[in-house]
Amino acid sequence: METPVVIPIHDPLITPVSAVQGAVAGSDIRQTAPVHDRLDPVSESWLDELALGLSEQGWMTLDVRARLGHDLLAALQKEVEILDRTDAMKKAGIGRGNDLMRDRSVRRDKIAWLQGVTAPQVALFEFFDAIRQGLNQRLFLGLKRFEAHYATYHPGDFYKKHLDSFHGRASRVVSLVLYLNEHWQASDGGALQIFNRDIEREACGTVLPEAGRMALFMSEEVPHEVLPANRTRYSLACWFRQDEVPLPL
């Protein structure tokens, strides 16, 4: 399995511009585009809203286009498109280490781990860190770090109902998914289906993967699935974790 990158929360990995060129997908990138409209400050009231949604329902969905800005969302979409086009993404698996399986009957997406070496990723990590700190202050979750990857679903791809973390692992605690698809329609499929954490098999929400839409949920509590996509679908998943280093792979 591709080794997840450990992101030091207080000291994000920032590489000089000369080294960043081509970091996303080799020679296909000539330069790293600057992010012109930096994200708005993450307000205390917005963090209160996140904490309330997680504590009461276990999940929520929000429009974060105004917070992240068009330039940043467009730059992230460009990165994942290049990774997909250059075959730099790998088939995703289930589990870790010796338990890793690549069962095409369960999931069919491809992924690429973010390393924080491009300007868009650095800006995004600042946003994630603000969320991490805000949730810690309000919900006392003890989140120490996060990891993130891009995901691509081609037509026909899906990910069946699952949890992002096993109960009691104290690893992935909060899951975040950010979508990067312009002009997405319900007929395009690929929706995130959320299930009731208290009532088995009861669907309680559907999230279309449109650009700037974010879903946030408790990793050990909220089952979810990605319905089959009818067009290429791009997203970015992030997990906030309590452990300081990954489990051995």
C-alpha positions, 0 to 999 in steps of 0.5 A: 500500500502507498505509505500515508504521509505523516503531516506535522501539524505545527510545521507543514512541509513547505518545499522551495519553489524550484523543488515544487515544480513538477512535484504533483505529476512530473514534467506535466507541471511547469510551475506551481500556480499561486493561490490568489484568493486565500481562504477567509479566517475560520471564524469562531462561530463557524467552528461552533457550527461544526462542533454542534453538528458533529456532537448532535448528528454525527455528520454535516455538510457545508458549502465552503466555497466562500472560505476556500475561494475559487482560485484554491478550489480550481488549483486543487482540481487541476492537481488531481486532474493531472495526477489522474491523466498521468496515471500517477494515482494508485488503486485504493485498498481496504485495511493496512499492511498485511491486512491490505486488500484491493477488492474491486467488489468493494471499492474502485477508486484511485488515490494519491496522498497529499504531501503538502509540497505545493502552494494549494496544498499548503493553503488547504492544510492551514484550513485543516489545521484550523478545524483540528484546533477548533474541534479540539477546543470544543469537543476535546477530541485530542486530534494530533494530526491529519492525513489526506489524499485525492480520490478519482472515481471514473464512470462505474466506480463506487465504494460500498457502505463502510466506516472509516475507522474501527471502534476503539482504534483511536486513530481516525476520529473525524473524516472530512471530504471536499469535492472538486467537481464543477456543474455536477448534477444528480444524474451524474451519480457519485453521491455520498450516501450517509447512513443513520449511526443509530438505525442500521440501514437507514439512509439519512442524507445524500451529498452531491460531490459538487465543487466546494461542498464539504462533508464532515462526520465521525469516522467510527460512528457514521456508515457511508458509501459512494454511489456509482459515478456516471462521469469522472468524479474528483474529491479530497479526503482528510482524516483527523487522528489521535495517534502521533505516528501511523500504525506499522504498515 
